Amino acid sequence: MLSWASRFNICCFLDNHLYEHPSHSIECLLGVGDAGSIRAQAGNAFDQLEEFTAHHRDWLFGHLGYDLAAETEPAPAGGMGQAMVAGAISRLPTTEGTSRPGVPGGTVDPIGFPDLFFFIPLTVIELSNTWIRIGCLGTDPAAVWETILREVPAPPRPGAARLAPFQPRFSREEYLDTIQALRQHILRGDCYEINFCQEFFSHPARIDPLQTWLDLSKVSPSPFSAFYRIDEKYLLCASPERYLRRTGDTLVSQPIKGTSPRFPGDLTADMASRAHLYESAKDRSENVMVVDLVRNDLSRICLPDSVRVEELYGIYSFPQVHQMISTIRGQLAPGTGFAAAIRATFPMGSMTGAPKNRVVGLIRQYERTRRGIFSGAVGYCRPEGDFDLNVVIRSILYNQAGSYLSYLVGSGITFYSDPVLEYQECMMKAEGMKKALRMGEGPGNNI
């Protein structure tokens, strides 16, 4: 099915990887082909989405890019910090891409996903553990089924990937200095917590996108995984995090804040790591700040007194890491549609910090890469209005036409953050992507 779907220039495959959770929706979901779509850049993208969904009561698949934050936050603060970052950016290696307004001079976006894109698929395939459902526009579902059955996937080609040595946007020393600068912002009262991300990139780079996603799924099967393609742009996502789900009049958000390493083969060490995460005052502090932010966001569109924290400090284990996840639930106010729910809650608190408006400006000021689709969301909306969206993390981003590949990793910074430990946490989060890329490149890799 994936081999067949990956040949379409527009496709979105969402995979739960057999995880069991009370908020689970569907095991696998695929949308392919473009029967109508909306593509917008930040500015009035939410207005365009609202108009589009008002006229199209269909399945929708697509994404929200992080830079839609520009529609809801004020201009970044100036000052010495901004001048320091602008100087640092001028020393970065240049790569081909599109310069964007509203970001520091010289910042480019070599991946190039639009800020917002949703499409009405020609074919939708729903897959559970016991049944498959195929829906089509203008095509016989039985014919699609027969075509998939006849598909012969190309065999894996170990060593076929070719990747230039990965480069960081920050040296380790620059990263540590930046974390100290962010801690000073917190000390001055500018914010309480800020999610700070860094990019590692390879250019030129060549991979087989589908095989790389399959390798990533072997290494890091995650409940909000996605294989997503728009023309020559690919997102290969192994996300463990849900941004927002609507079922009827119920909204659920499940932010992640808090990470500790897994120790395969050493049960004692692995359980100790899990227990340490649960007891960590620093991680609990990060988590509860984001939970409070999400509660505030949901209260803007939910009925009074309906927003509740269903689970606080839940510890969930994934192949590479243990995560601290909380669950917040609210009852959506009547008449609130898809676009309105997103506008009120995006970007998600786990990828920004608190207070959201201020840290969005600081992120723009200190980060050296446009996040683009990273730390945005990918997912679907059903014809009746129910939807489910992930948080785009633990992902490989690939522009095939530009031969550019990258991944971003980050962590939540508080005043109590140790810069060295934050750097180590970023490297721990990157390990799943690095392992998958090593599988494709073979011996002598540059990762």
Residue pairs with C-beta under 8 A, 6 or more apart in sequence:
1 30
1 125
1 127
1 148
1 151
2 13
2 30
2 153
2 210
2 214
2 227
3 151
3 152
3 153
3 154
3 210
4 147
4 148
4 151
5 11
5 13
5 30
5 32
6 209
6 210
6 227
6 229
8 32
8 33
8 229
9 34
9 229
9 230
9 231
10 32
10 33
10 34
10 37
10 119
10 121
10 229
10 230
10 231
11 30
11 31
11 32
11 33
11 227
11 228
11 229
12 30
12 31
12 32
12 61
12 62
12 119
12 121
12 226
12 227
12 228
12 229
12 378
12 380
13 28
13 29
13 30
13 226
13 227
13 228
14 26
14 28
14 29
14 30
14 224
14 225
14 226
14 378
14 379
14 380
14 390
15 27
15 28
15 217
15 225
15 226
15 227
16 24
16 25
16 26
16 27
16 28
16 223
16 224
16 225
17 217
17 221
17 222
17 223
17 225
18 27
18 129
18 221
19 222
19 223
21 223
23 242
23 245
23 252
23 254
23 327
24 223
25 245
25 247
25 388
26 126
26 127
26 128
27 127
27 128
27 129
28 125
28 126
28 127
29 124
29 125
29 126
29 127
29 380
30 123
30 124
30 125
30 127
31 59
31 61
31 119
31 121
31 123
31 124
31 380
32 121
32 122
32 123
33 121
33 122
33 123
34 119
34 120
34 121
34 122
35 58
35 119
35 120
35 121
35 122
35 137
36 56
36 58
36 119
36 120
37 62
37 117
37 118
37 119
37 120
38 48
38 49
38 52
38 62
38 116
38 117
38 118
38 119
39 114
39 116
39 117
40 48
40 49
40 114
40 115
40 116
40 117
41 114
41 115
41 116
42 65
42 67
42 68
42 69
42 70
42 71
42 102
42 115
42 116
43 70
43 71
44 71
45 68
45 71
45 115
45 116
46 68
46 71
46 339
46 342
46 343
48 116
49 116
49 118
49 338
49 339
49 342
50 337
50 339
50 340
52 118
53 60
53 337
53 338
53 339
53 381
54 337
56 120
57 383
58 120
58 383
59 120
59 121
59 124
59 135
59 380
59 381
59 382
59 383
60 118
60 119
60 120
60 338
60 380
60 381
61 118
61 119
61 121
61 379
61 380
62 116
62 117
62 118
62 119
62 378
62 379
63 113
63 116
63 117
63 118
63 228
63 235
63 373
63 376
63 377
63 378
63 379
63 392
64 115
64 116
64 342
64 346
64 376
64 377
64 389
65 113
65 114
65 115
65 116
65 371
65 372
65 373
65 376
66 347
66 351
66 371
66 372
66 373
66 374
66 375
66 376
67 100
67 102
67 103
67 115
67 370
67 371
67 372
68 115
68 116
68 346
68 347
68 376
69 346
69 347
69 352
69 360
70 102
71 343
72 343
72 346
72 357
73 356
73 357
73 360
73 361
74 357
74 361
75 361
76 82
76 361
76 362
76 364
76 365
77 361
77 362
77 365
81 181
81 185
81 365
81 366
82 104
82 365
84 181
85 104
85 365
85 366
85 368
86 104
86 105
86 106
88 174
88 368
89 104
89 105
89 106
89 107
89 368
90 105
90 106
92 106
92 169
92 368
93 167
94 106
94 108
95 108
95 110
95 201
95 203
95 404
96 108
96 110
96 402
96 404
97 108
97 109
97 110
97 111
97 112
97 402
97 404
98 108
98 109
98 112
99 106
99 107
99 108
99 109
100 107
100 108
100 109
100 370
102 364
103 364
103 370
104 364
104 365
104 368
107 368
107 369
107 370
108 370
109 370
109 372
110 201
110 203
110 399
110 402
110 404
110 406
111 233
111 372
111 373
111 397
111 398
111 399
111 404
111 406
112 233
112 372
112 399
112 402
113 230
113 233
113 235
113 372
113 373
114 230
117 230
118 381
120 137
121 137
122 136
122 137
122 138
122 139
123 134
123 135
123 136
123 137
123 139
123 141
123 144
124 134
124 135
124 136
125 132
125 133
125 134
125 135
125 144
126 132
126 133
126 135
127 133
134 141
134 144
134 145
135 141
136 144
156 211
156 214
157 208
157 211
158 439
158 440
158 442
159 440
159 441
159 442
159 443
160 208
160 211
160 440
161 205
161 206
161 207
161 208
161 212
161 437
161 440
161 441
161 442
162 204
162 205
162 206
162 441
163 202
163 205
163 206
163 207
163 405
163 437
163 441
163 445
163 446
163 447
164 202
164 203
164 204
164 205
164 446
165 202
165 446
166 200
166 201
166 202
166 446
166 447
167 200
167 201
167 202
168 175
168 198
168 199
168 200
169 198
169 199
169 200
169 201
169 368
169 369
170 178
170 198
170 368
172 423
175 198
175 419
175 423
175 426
176 419
176 420
176 423
178 196
178 366
179 196
179 413
179 417
179 419
179 422
179 423
180 419
181 366
182 194
182 196
182 362
182 366
182 413
183 413
183 415
183 417
185 191
185 194
185 362
186 192
186 193
186 194
186 413
186 414
186 415
187 415
190 358
190 362
191 353
191 354
191 355
191 358
191 359
191 362
192 289
192 353
192 354
192 355
192 414
193 285
193 286
193 289
193 290
193 353
193 354
193 359
193 412
193 413
193 414
194 352
194 353
194 359
194 362
194 363
194 412
194 413
195 350
195 351
195 352
195 353
195 359
195 363
195 375
195 410
195 411
195 412
195 413
196 363
196 366
196 367
196 410
196 411
196 413
196 422
197 363
197 367
197 369
197 371
197 374
197 375
197 408
197 409
197 410
198 367
198 368
198 369
198 408
198 409
198 410
198 426
199 368
199 369
199 406
199 407
199 408
200 406
200 407
200 408
200 409
200 430
201 404
201 405
201 406
202 404
202 405
202 406
202 446
203 402
203 403
203 404
203 405
204 403
204 404
205 398
205 403
205 404
205 405
206 403
207 398
207 405
207 437
207 440
208 440
209 227
209 229
209 234
209 236
209 398
209 400
210 227
211 440
212 236
212 396
212 398
212 436
212 437
212 440
213 227
213 236
213 396
215 436
215 437
215 439
215 440
216 225
216 236
216 238
216 396
216 432
216 433
216 436
217 225
217 238
218 436
218 439
219 238
219 319
219 320
219 432
219 435
219 436
219 439
220 238
220 318
220 319
220 320
220 394
220 432
220 435
220 436
221 238
221 319
222 238
222 239
222 240
222 318
222 394
223 240
223 242
224 237
224 239
224 240
224 241
224 242
224 390
224 391
225 237
225 238
225 239
226 235
226 237
226 239
226 378
226 390
226 392
227 234
227 235
227 236
227 237
228 234
228 235
228 237
228 378
229 235
232 399
232 400
232 401
232 402
233 398
233 399
233 400
234 396
234 397
234 398
234 399
234 400
235 373
235 378
235 392
235 395
235 396
235 397
236 395
236 396
236 397
236 398
236 436
237 378
237 390
237 392
237 393
237 394
237 395
237 396
238 394
238 395
238 432
238 433
239 390
239 391
239 392
239 393
239 394
239 395
240 256
240 316
240 318
240 323
240 325
240 393
240 394
241 254
241 255
241 256
241 323
241 325
241 350
241 390
241 391
241 393
242 252
242 253
242 254
242 388
242 389
242 390
242 391
243 253
243 345
243 346
243 348
243 377
243 379
243 389
243 390
243 391
244 251
244 252
244 253
244 341
244 342
244 345
244 348
244 377
244 387
244 388
244 389
245 251
245 252
245 253
245 386
245 387
245 388
245 389
246 332
246 338
246 341
246 385
246 386
246 387
246 388
247 386
248 386
249 331
249 332
249 334
250 329
250 330
250 331
250 332
251 298
251 301
251 302
251 329
251 330
251 331
251 332
251 341
252 310
252 327
252 328
252 329
253 294
253 297
253 298
253 327
253 328
253 345
253 348
254 325
254 326
254 327
254 328
255 287
255 290
255 291
255 294
255 325
255 326
255 328
255 348
255 349
255 350
256 323
256 324
256 325
256 350
256 391
257 283
257 286
257 287
257 289
257 290
257 324
257 326
257 350
257 412
258 277
258 280
258 283
258 284
258 286
258 287
258 313
258 323
258 324
259 277
259 283
259 321
259 322
259 323
259 324
259 411
259 425
259 428
259 429
260 273
260 274
260 276
260 277
260 280
260 321
260 322
261 273
261 320
261 321
261 322
261 428
262 270
262 273
262 317
262 318
262 319
262 320
262 321
262 322
263 269
263 270
263 273
264 270
273 322
274 315
274 317
274 322
277 283
277 315
277 322
277 324
278 313
278 315
278 324
281 416
282 414
282 416
282 417
283 324
284 313
284 324
285 414
285 416
286 412
286 414
287 312
287 313
287 324
287 326
288 312
288 326
289 353
289 354
290 326
290 349
290 350
290 353
290 354
290 412
291 309
291 312
291 326
291 328
292 354
293 349
293 352
293 354
293 355
293 356
294 328
294 345
294 348
294 349
295 307
295 309
295 328
297 344
297 345
297 349
298 307
298 328
298 330
298 344
298 345
299 307
299 330
300 344
300 345
301 330
301 332
301 333
301 336
301 340
301 341
301 344
301 345
302 330
302 331
302 332
302 333
303 330
303 331
303 332
303 333
306 330
306 331
307 328
307 329
307 330
308 328
308 329
308 330
309 326
309 327
309 328
310 327
310 328
310 329
311 325
311 326
311 327
312 326
313 324
313 326
314 324
314 325
314 326
314 327
315 322
315 323
315 324
315 325
316 322
316 323
316 325
317 323
319 432
320 428
320 429
320 431
320 432
321 428
321 429
332 341
337 385
338 381
338 385
338 387
342 389
346 377
347 356
347 360
347 375
347 376
348 375
348 377
348 391
349 356
350 391
350 412
351 375
351 391
351 393
351 410
352 359
352 360
352 363
353 359
353 412
353 413
369 406
369 408
371 408
372 397
373 392
373 397
374 392
374 393
374 395
374 397
374 408
375 391
375 392
375 393
375 408
375 410
376 392
377 389
377 390
377 391
377 392
378 389
378 390
378 392
379 387
379 388
379 389
379 390
380 387
380 388
381 387
393 429
394 429
394 432
394 433
395 407
395 408
395 433
396 405
396 406
396 407
396 433
396 436
396 437
397 405
397 406
397 407
397 408
398 404
398 405
399 405
407 430
407 433
409 426
409 427
409 429
409 430
410 426
410 429
411 417
411 422
411 425
411 426
411 429
413 422
434 447
437 445
437 447
438 445
438 447
441 447
